[in-house]
């Protein structure tokens, strides 16, 4: 996949996303939906890819911290559904 703004190739499965800060400033970052990993520069992404290849690791390997966070979020969603709440509910005080 090519980065449309600079024609740099990014690994298959990774996406270039745009975020927005509270004050309205937009920023771009590289994101892997499989692992939840993200990098704010192309150089950081490719440094990680190079490291993973040299270490014979998959660039799609699950990050234990992300895995645990996803499990906690899924448990909250299930609990909210059982109580009849929306998963986006902001009833917390």
C-alpha positions as CSV (number, residue, x, y, z in Angstrom):
1,X,0.0,0.0,0.0
2,X,1.4,3.4,-0.9
3,X,1.1,6.5,1.3
4,X,-0.9,8.8,-0.9
5,X,0.8,12.0,0.4
6,X,4.4,10.9,-0.3
7,X,4.2,7.7,-2.3
8,X,6.0,5.7,0.4
9,X,5.1,2.1,0.6
10,X,3.7,0.9,3.9
11,X,3.3,-2.8,4.9
12,X,0.1,-4.6,3.8
13,X,-2.6,-4.5,6.4
14,X,-1.4,-1.1,7.8
15,X,-3.3,2.0,7.1
16,X,-2.6,5.7,7.1
17,X,-5.2,7.4,9.3
18,X,-6.0,11.0,10.1
19,X,-6.8,12.1,13.6
20,X,-7.9,15.5,15.0
21,X,-6.7,17.1,18.2
22,X,-9.2,18.9,20.5
23,X,-8.1,22.3,19.2
24,X,-8.7,21.2,15.6
25,X,-5.2,20.4,14.4
26,X,-5.1,17.3,12.1
27,X,-2.4,14.7,12.2
28,X,-1.6,11.5,10.3
29,X,-0.4,8.2,11.7
30,X,0.2,4.7,10.6
31,X,-2.1,2.1,12.2
32,X,-2.3,-1.7,12.3
33,X,-5.9,-2.8,13.0
34,X,-4.7,-6.3,13.9
35,X,-2.5,-5.2,16.8
36,X,-3.5,-1.7,17.6
37,X,0.0,-0.5,17.1
38,X,0.5,3.0,15.7
39,X,3.4,5.2,14.6
40,X,3.4,8.9,13.9
41,X,6.2,8.9,11.3
42,X,7.0,6.7,8.4
43,X,10.6,6.4,9.7
44,X,9.4,5.0,13.0
45,X,7.1,2.5,11.2
46,X,9.9,1.3,9.0
47,X,12.4,1.1,12.0
48,X,9.9,-1.2,13.7
49,X,9.5,-3.3,10.5
50,X,13.3,-3.6,10.1
51,X,13.6,-4.6,13.8
52,X,10.8,-7.2,13.5
53,X,12.3,-8.8,10.4
54,X,15.8,-8.9,12.0
55,X,14.4,-10.5,15.1
56,X,12.3,-12.9,13.0
57,X,9.1,-11.5,14.5
58,X,5.8,-10.8,12.7
59,X,4.9,-7.2,12.3
60,X,1.3,-8.4,13.0
61,X,2.2,-10.1,16.3
62,X,-0.2,-9.2,19.1
63,X,1.0,-6.6,21.5
64,X,0.3,-8.0,25.0
65,X,-0.7,-4.6,26.3
66,X,-3.1,-4.0,23.4
67,X,-4.5,-7.5,23.8
68,X,-5.3,-6.9,27.5
69,X,-6.8,-3.5,26.8
70,X,-9.1,-5.0,24.1
71,X,-10.2,-7.8,26.5
72,X,-11.1,-5.2,29.1
73,X,-13.0,-3.1,26.6
74,X,-14.9,-6.1,25.3
75,X,-15.9,-7.1,28.9
76,X,-17.2,-3.6,29.5
77,X,-19.3,-3.7,26.3
78,X,-20.8,-7.1,27.2
79,X,-21.6,-5.9,30.7
80,X,-23.2,-2.7,29.3
81,X,-25.3,-4.7,26.9
82,X,-26.5,-7.0,29.7
83,X,-27.6,-3.9,31.7
84,X,-29.3,-2.5,28.6
85,X,-26.8,0.4,28.1
86,X,-25.2,1.5,25.0
87,X,-21.4,0.7,24.6
88,X,-20.9,4.4,24.0
89,X,-22.9,5.5,27.0
90,X,-21.3,8.2,29.1
91,X,-23.5,7.8,32.2
92,X,-20.3,7.6,34.4
93,X,-20.1,10.4,37.0
